[in-house]
């Protein structure tokens, strides 16, 4: 590798994962209770390659999380 090679010149932040959830009450049985969405960002952060963007995926939990009705608890 030559001097100034982006692969070796300085460390890259790879596979940086950010999990962000909306505030809400949670219990040990259901840690996602009160969470509306989870934002997951996976990608490489490189100043040498401005075209290498991170990929963001936002999942709306209400689409696949079972919805329980308190009226059916009795």
Backbone as ProteinMPNN parsed JSONL, in Angstrom:
{"seq_chain_A": "XXXXXXXXXXXXXXXXXXXXXXXXXXXXXXXXXXXXXXXXXXXXXXXXXXXXXXXXXXXXXXXXXXXXXXXXXX", "coords_chain_A": {"N_chain_A": [[0.831, -1.201, 0.0], [0.515, 2.187, -0.819], [1.733, 5.357, 0.49], [-0.663, 7.279, 2.19], [-2.83, 5.857, 1.513], [-6.259, 5.316, 1.589], [-7.185, 3.112, 2.996], [-5.351, 2.63, 4.965], [-4.375, 4.986, 6.0], [-5.768, 6.3, 8.056], [-7.871, 5.18, 10.759], [-11.066, 3.78, 9.991], [-14.494, 4.319, 10.686], [-16.336, 1.69, 10.866], [-19.251, -0.269, 10.221], [-20.966, 1.076, 11.961], [-23.493, 1.225, 14.202], [-26.553, 2.616, 14.998], [-28.984, 2.748, 17.35], [-32.053, 4.025, 17.898], [-34.716, 4.796, 19.888], [-38.1, 5.737, 20.525], [-39.151, 7.503, 23.449], [-40.558, 5.763, 26.186], [-42.478, 3.658, 28.414], [-41.068, 0.626, 29.619], [-40.952, -2.898, 30.114], [-39.63, -5.882, 31.685], [-40.693, -8.085, 30.463], [-41.63, -7.152, 28.031], [-39.623, -5.415, 26.31], [-39.909, -3.608, 24.263], [-42.187, -2.231, 24.665], [-44.237, 0.56, 24.254], [-42.554, 1.655, 22.424], [-42.331, 3.215, 19.338], [-40.931, 3.243, 16.95], [-37.903, 2.02, 15.489], [-34.76, 3.211, 14.682], [-32.312, 2.309, 12.522], [-29.025, 2.604, 11.57], [-26.704, 1.658, 9.312], [-23.49, 1.5, 8.056], [-20.489, 2.602, 6.345], [-18.283, 5.116, 7.466], [-16.477, 7.412, 5.894], [-14.1, 9.805, 5.268], [-12.501, 9.975, 3.095], [-13.924, 8.941, 1.021], [-16.465, 10.41, -0.182], [-18.708, 9.542, -1.457], [-19.526, 7.302, -0.334], [-22.07, 6.491, 1.347], [-24.036, 6.263, 4.361], [-26.492, 3.796, 5.1], [-29.821, 4.085, 5.906], [-32.435, 2.672, 7.775], [-35.678, 2.658, 8.747], [-37.87, 1.209, 10.945], [-41.221, 0.645, 11.459], [-42.701, -0.304, 14.286], [-45.351, -0.832, 14.755], [-46.374, -2.07, 12.587], [-45.781, -4.758, 12.553], [-45.682, -5.656, 15.133], [-47.551, -7.398, 17.554], [-50.744, -6.243, 18.456], [-52.207, -5.678, 21.477], [-55.308, -5.795, 23.118], [-56.706, -4.291, 25.92], [-59.27, -4.898, 26.692], [-59.677, -7.509, 26.088], [-58.37, -8.845, 28.003], [-59.741, -9.727, 30.172]], "CA_chain_A": [[0.0, 0.0, 0.0], [1.29, 3.423, -0.887], [1.447, 6.311, 1.558], [-1.89, 8.035, 1.956], [-3.897, 4.936, 1.114], [-7.42, 5.49, 2.483], [-7.398, 1.925, 3.811], [-4.375, 2.532, 6.05], [-3.94, 6.296, 6.474], [-6.372, 6.481, 9.372], [-8.928, 4.186, 10.966], [-12.415, 4.119, 9.55], [-15.575, 3.87, 11.56], [-17.133, 0.775, 10.052], [-20.363, -0.97, 10.857], [-21.466, 1.871, 13.086], [-24.928, 0.993, 14.313], [-27.221, 3.529, 15.925], [-30.354, 2.356, 17.661], [-32.744, 5.122, 18.563], [-36.118, 4.448, 20.111], [-38.865, 6.789, 21.175], [-39.259, 7.295, 24.889], [-41.776, 5.08, 26.603], [-42.264, 2.71, 29.496], [-40.722, -0.717, 29.172], [-40.912, -3.901, 31.165], [-38.725, -6.983, 31.37], [-41.393, -9.006, 29.565], [-41.765, -6.532, 26.715], [-38.722, -4.256, 26.301], [-40.294, -2.682, 23.209], [-43.486, -1.63, 24.967], [-44.208, 2.016, 24.177], [-41.647, 2.089, 21.366], [-43.076, 3.353, 18.091], [-40.082, 2.956, 15.799], [-36.473, 1.859, 15.734], [-33.974, 3.714, 13.562], [-31.047, 1.59, 12.426], [-28.151, 3.148, 10.535], [-25.542, 0.801, 9.127], [-22.701, 1.921, 6.91], [-19.118, 3.022, 6.598], [-18.086, 6.558, 7.486], [-15.137, 7.62, 5.357], [-13.916, 11.138, 4.703], [-11.808, 9.838, 1.819], [-14.888, 8.553, -0.005], [-17.722, 11.105, 0.131], [-19.833, 8.883, -2.122], [-19.886, 6.114, 0.439], [-23.051, 6.985, 2.309], [-24.641, 5.282, 5.255], [-27.839, 3.376, 4.731], [-30.726, 4.182, 7.046], [-33.671, 1.895, 7.668], [-36.555, 2.908, 9.88], [-38.904, 0.185, 11.026], [-42.361, 1.021, 12.281], [-43.038, -1.523, 15.001], [-46.795, -1.064, 14.768], [-46.761, -2.843, 11.41], [-45.628, -6.196, 12.763], [-45.811, -6.001, 16.547], [-48.933, -7.72, 17.922], [-51.449, -5.223, 19.225], [-53.053, -6.313, 22.479], [-56.388, -4.944, 23.595], [-56.946, -4.546, 27.342], [-60.623, -5.413, 26.878], [-59.639, -8.957, 25.927], [-57.581, -9.41, 29.099], [-60.648, -10.347, 31.133]], "C_chain_A": [[0.868, 1.254, 0.0], [0.902, 4.35, 0.263], [0.196, 7.115, 1.202], [-3.028, 7.168, 1.468], [-5.066, 5.083, 2.087], [-7.643, 4.299, 3.4], [-6.475, 1.893, 5.02], [-3.995, 3.88, 6.639], [-4.519, 6.612, 7.847], [-7.549, 5.53, 9.52], [-10.283, 4.703, 10.504], [-13.424, 3.606, 10.56], [-16.495, 2.996, 10.721], [-18.19, 0.09, 10.893], [-20.864, -0.212, 12.08], [-22.982, 1.757, 13.108], [-25.508, 1.921, 15.367], [-28.653, 3.056, 16.117], [-31.004, 3.49, 18.447], [-34.219, 4.766, 18.679], [-36.818, 5.604, 20.807], [-39.024, 6.465, 22.652], [-40.59, 6.646, 25.228], [-41.45, 4.105, 27.708], [-41.938, 1.337, 28.924], [-40.689, -1.644, 30.371], [-39.969, -5.011, 30.743], [-39.369, -7.949, 30.382], [-41.47, -8.455, 28.146], [-40.907, -5.277, 26.659], [-39.098, -3.224, 25.249], [-41.658, -2.055, 23.453], [-43.354, -0.113, 24.956], [-43.253, 2.545, 23.125], [-42.403, 2.097, 20.044], [-42.229, 2.961, 16.885], [-38.641, 2.784, 16.25], [-35.734, 2.33, 14.488], [-32.616, 3.033, 13.582], [-30.244, 2.159, 11.264], [-26.914, 2.269, 10.456], [-24.781, 1.26, 7.895], [-21.305, 2.31, 7.327], [-19.041, 4.538, 6.538], [-16.648, 6.825, 7.065], [-15.038, 9.008, 4.75], [-13.253, 11.056, 3.331], [-12.783, 9.531, 0.687], [-16.238, 9.186, 0.307], [-18.936, 10.443, -0.504], [-20.284, 7.639, -1.381], [-20.794, 6.563, 1.581], [-23.536, 5.863, 3.212], [-26.054, 4.973, 4.777], [-28.715, 3.384, 5.978], [-31.996, 3.389, 6.772], [-34.488, 2.132, 8.921], [-37.703, 1.91, 9.842], [-40.005, 0.658, 11.959], [-42.871, -0.24, 12.962], [-44.529, -1.839, 14.955], [-47.242, -1.909, 13.579], [-46.687, -4.337, 11.672], [-45.717, -6.621, 14.209], [-47.273, -6.307, 16.863], [-49.542, -6.616, 18.786], [-52.415, -5.915, 20.19], [-54.079, -5.317, 22.989], [-56.686, -5.308, 25.044], [-58.335, -5.136, 27.593], [-60.654, -6.935, 26.776], [-58.897, -9.642, 27.076], [-58.473, -10.11, 30.119], [-61.116, -11.687, 30.613]], "O_chain_A": [[1.842, 1.346, 0.747], [-0.12, 4.155, 0.92], [0.025, 7.566, 0.069], [-4.071, 7.675, 1.056], [-4.87, 4.982, 3.298], [-8.228, 4.449, 4.473], [-6.768, 1.209, 6.001], [-3.349, 3.923, 7.685], [-3.817, 7.142, 8.707], [-8.153, 5.12, 8.529], [-10.596, 5.889, 10.612], [-13.214, 2.577, 11.202], [-17.326, 3.496, 9.962], [-18.04, -0.099, 12.101], [-21.15, -0.812, 13.116], [-23.665, 2.141, 12.158], [-25.009, 1.996, 16.49], [-29.43, 2.977, 15.166], [-30.545, 3.856, 19.529], [-34.88, 4.472, 17.683], [-36.209, 6.35, 21.574], [-39.03, 5.3, 23.05], [-41.618, 6.951, 24.623], [-40.288, 3.76, 27.922], [-42.463, 0.94, 27.884], [-40.431, -1.22, 31.498], [-39.556, -5.079, 29.585], [-38.681, -8.559, 29.562], [-41.384, -9.207, 27.176], [-41.401, -4.183, 26.93], [-38.656, -2.078, 25.328], [-42.225, -1.422, 22.562], [-42.449, 0.436, 25.585], [-43.147, 3.759, 22.945], [-43.036, 1.108, 19.675], [-42.744, 2.412, 15.911], [-38.221, 3.337, 17.266], [-36.041, 1.903, 13.375], [-31.86, 3.165, 14.544], [-30.711, 2.195, 10.125], [-26.164, 2.152, 11.425], [-25.357, 1.396, 6.816], [-20.979, 2.344, 8.514], [-19.652, 5.17, 5.676], [-15.712, 6.501, 7.795], [-15.787, 9.353, 3.836], [-13.416, 11.952, 2.503], [-12.502, 9.826, -0.474], [-17.067, 8.578, 0.984], [-20.071, 10.745, -0.134], [-21.278, 7.006, -1.736], [-20.323, 6.964, 2.645], [-23.456, 4.683, 2.873], [-26.709, 5.794, 4.135], [-28.382, 2.758, 6.984], [-32.553, 3.435, 5.675], [-34.039, 1.84, 10.029], [-38.41, 1.785, 8.842], [-39.75, 1.025, 13.106], [-43.406, -1.135, 12.309], [-44.921, -2.996, 15.103], [-48.365, -2.412, 13.564], [-47.445, -5.107, 11.082], [-45.818, -7.813, 14.5], [-48.152, -5.54, 16.473], [-48.916, -6.127, 19.727], [-53.319, -6.64, 19.773], [-53.768, -4.156, 23.256], [-56.895, -6.477, 25.369], [-58.548, -5.803, 28.605], [-61.555, -7.577, 27.315], [-58.806, -10.868, 27.118], [-58.013, -10.987, 30.85], [-61.892, -12.372, 31.28]]}, "name": "protein", "num_of_chains": 1, "seq": "XXXXXXXXXXXXXXXXXXXXXXXXXXXXXXXXXXXXXXXXXXXXXXXXXXXXXXXXXXXXXXXXXXXXXXXXXX"}
